[in-house]
Amino acid sequence: MQWTQVTVKTESEAVEAVSFILNDLGATGVKIEDAKDFEKLRPGKFGAHGEIIDPNDIPHLEKGAAVTAYYPQNIFVPEILPTIKQRVLALKEFGLDPGAGEVVTSAVSDENWATAWKKYYHPVRVTRHLTVVPDWEEYQAAQDDERVIYLDPGMAFGTGTHPTTKLMLQALEMTLRGNETVLDVGTGSGVLSIAARLLGAAKVNAYDVDDVAVKSALDNIELNPKAQPIKVAANDLLAGIHEQVDVIVANILAEIIIPLVPQAFENLKNNGYFLCSGIIADKIQVVTEAIENQGFVIEEKMQIKDWYGVIARKPLPDE
Ligand SMILES: C[S@@+](CC[C@H](N)C(=O)[O-])C[C@H]1O[C@@H](n2cnc3c(N)ncnc32)[C@H](O)[C@@H]1O
């Protein structure tokens, strides 16, 4: 089994709180390194086996502290990084100094990730009409009504095969009829935006908070002339966006979907659809409550493996 290692560089006083945040987001364990612990070790002290300890021989931090967490494969770390950064920096509000709050991931190095997954990534018929094809593979559509999405997701999330993406591809296929306006929040590789256009949406705007994702989405849109044009921009959810669209789709974590719910309601036309996934079993109730309390009608709850998706509709005023 592979693990992703996430290290938060912080200060001694914040190590407990940072450990709590990392565990709360699904870490299976944390390791704490604290320069203050080494200050207590004096040269010449005896260790447990009678050896003389010279702290300088032990790899240690010269200053500050670092908390390292380990995440199992079913947690997609790039997705939780913005939440980690946000919650660590917010510790200031509780009177704790989080230091730089710098977050570093390793174990699955960029280089490994960029190449290792390619071995397992082949054309996949994800839904009745949508097939995702790696850009470097030759593929011939088997039916006239099959739509092919060419992708090279690189470091961004969205090969099209993750259950959460699949749920939203299915939801788009169930919802779109043609000529809709669509907002794709947390676009990652751009896969959902490309799918929306290929399924007949007239206009799609895609947003992501991560510049790597924005670049990846733009590159993938280049690979799919039939899906062009799609507008892509860096944005935090729908902050500052005021539109009236037919469909909003978002595959993000439950914690991030909840603040999106009122923004989605505001940006949808009556009878418009809010499609969301990225929700684990523990969170489905709180997300559906937030959606219903906002005034949406839940039309479908979908599930693949441990992941849930929701199709919600903004009702007509007289409903
Ligand atoms: C699970 S990926 C989904 C990618 C793609 N849409 C898919 O379905 O495969 C979630 C994406 O949401 C982005 N994201 C996370 N927080 C965000 C926020 N506050 N605003 C916009 N995008 C965000 C992440 O950078 C990531 O690219």
The ligand as an ORCA input file, in Angstrom:
! r2SCAN-3c Opt
* xyz 0 1
  C     -11.487     16.239     -6.364
  S     -10.804     17.460     -7.378
  C     -12.001     17.431     -8.708
  C     -11.382     17.590    -10.075
  C     -12.362     17.374    -11.230
  N     -13.420     18.357    -11.219
  C     -12.952     15.988    -11.163
  O     -14.160     15.884    -10.912
  O     -12.236     15.009    -11.358
  C     -11.212     18.928     -6.492
  C     -10.643     20.199     -7.066
  O     -11.183     21.276     -6.323
  C     -10.207     22.261     -6.149
  N     -10.574     23.081     -4.985
  C     -10.408     22.790     -3.678
  N     -10.866     23.823     -2.923
  C     -11.342     24.772     -3.774
  C     -11.947     26.056     -3.601
  N     -12.143     26.563     -2.391
  N     -12.286     26.750     -4.709
  C     -12.078     26.241     -5.946
  N     -11.505     25.031     -6.171
  C     -11.155     24.304     -5.100
  C      -8.922     21.474     -5.994
  O      -7.794     22.287     -6.310
  C      -9.127     20.326     -6.976
  O      -8.597     20.617     -8.247
*
